[in-house]
Amino acid sequence: MSWANDYLLFYRLIILRGGFALKYVSVGDFRFSYIERGHHEKAEHVILMVHGFSGDKGVWCRMGDVFPSTYHLIAVDLPGHGYTTRKYHDDHSILALVAKLHQFVLAVGLNKRKFHLVGISMGGFLAGIYAAKYSSLLSSLVLICPAGVKAPRLSEYIMEVANGRKNYLLPKNPDDFRFMLKKISHRDLFIPFFVINIMSAARQSAHEFYEKVMAELSHPDQRFLLEKFLEDINVPTLTLWGDKDKILDRSAVDIIAEKIKNCKIEIVDNCGHAIIFERPFRSAKLILQFIHSLPSHG
């Protein structure tokens, strides 16, 4: 289990470098792991960030430098991801995860004032439904290539899985992990070999759990659930999508723009699905500009 110690050290370095502090909060026997920068009461704006499938809160760290120090930033590990409690036999359907996200919001007191909610991929799926159910708590919503919408065009990933090809979002070894990185990004992402090994080992320890979550997300009753909630989203919304996204086709933005009353669309050029990896500063600047464009800055 030496990889576990290596991963924790690597993880802490990323978080500290981004200016965040690692924290935990418990609700009963369930413990959420999250990172935080700034103070809620004194902040100009509060932003809660939600990662995607098999990711963790650390994916947001590279964006932190763009946001002013007057912003209070929080990123949480979803159930079973990162260092948040993993209970294999729990319900990990989308609505169950939305309920868990709300538990976290209440546990850390984010409900005491309005906040901005940002989610990518599966995290965008959750964020969109959360916004539909709890609009009164939010200043705005940012959807980054969200799952849960039936795009008019099938993505490369969807077509490959439908044709029986290996699901590369469930890598089993370092080679699989490198292949996944090539598919989720448009440009080559330089990640040192030793980091690939550490991250691959960490994912392998949770492989069966990720398979279970993927199966639940792919269920016919779940797969396009966000689309049914879009018209109930009553907060200003920004949708970001990479123009070279192979995982979720960008044509889904047409449905989002049609169904959300107040929605701005930004297509990021020469970028794949991993927008916040490939273009962290561009993504953060677009979010910052969006917040500044809101009446009274949200």
Secondary structure, DSSP 8 states (H G I E B T S, - for coil): -HHHHHHHHHHHHHHHHTT-EEEEEEETTEEEEEEEES-TTT-SEEEEEE--TT--GGGGGGGGGGS-TTEEEEEE--TTSTTS---TTS--SHHHHHHHHHHHHHHTTGGGS-EEEEEETHHHHHHHHHHHH-GGGEEEEEEES-SSS--SS--HHHHHHHTT---TTS--SHHHHHHHHHHH-SS-----HHHHHHHHHHHHTTHHHHHHHHHHHHSTTTTTHHHHHGGG--S-EEEEEETT-SSS-TTHHHHHHHHSSSEEEEEETT--S-HHHHSHHHHHHHHHHHHHHSGGG-
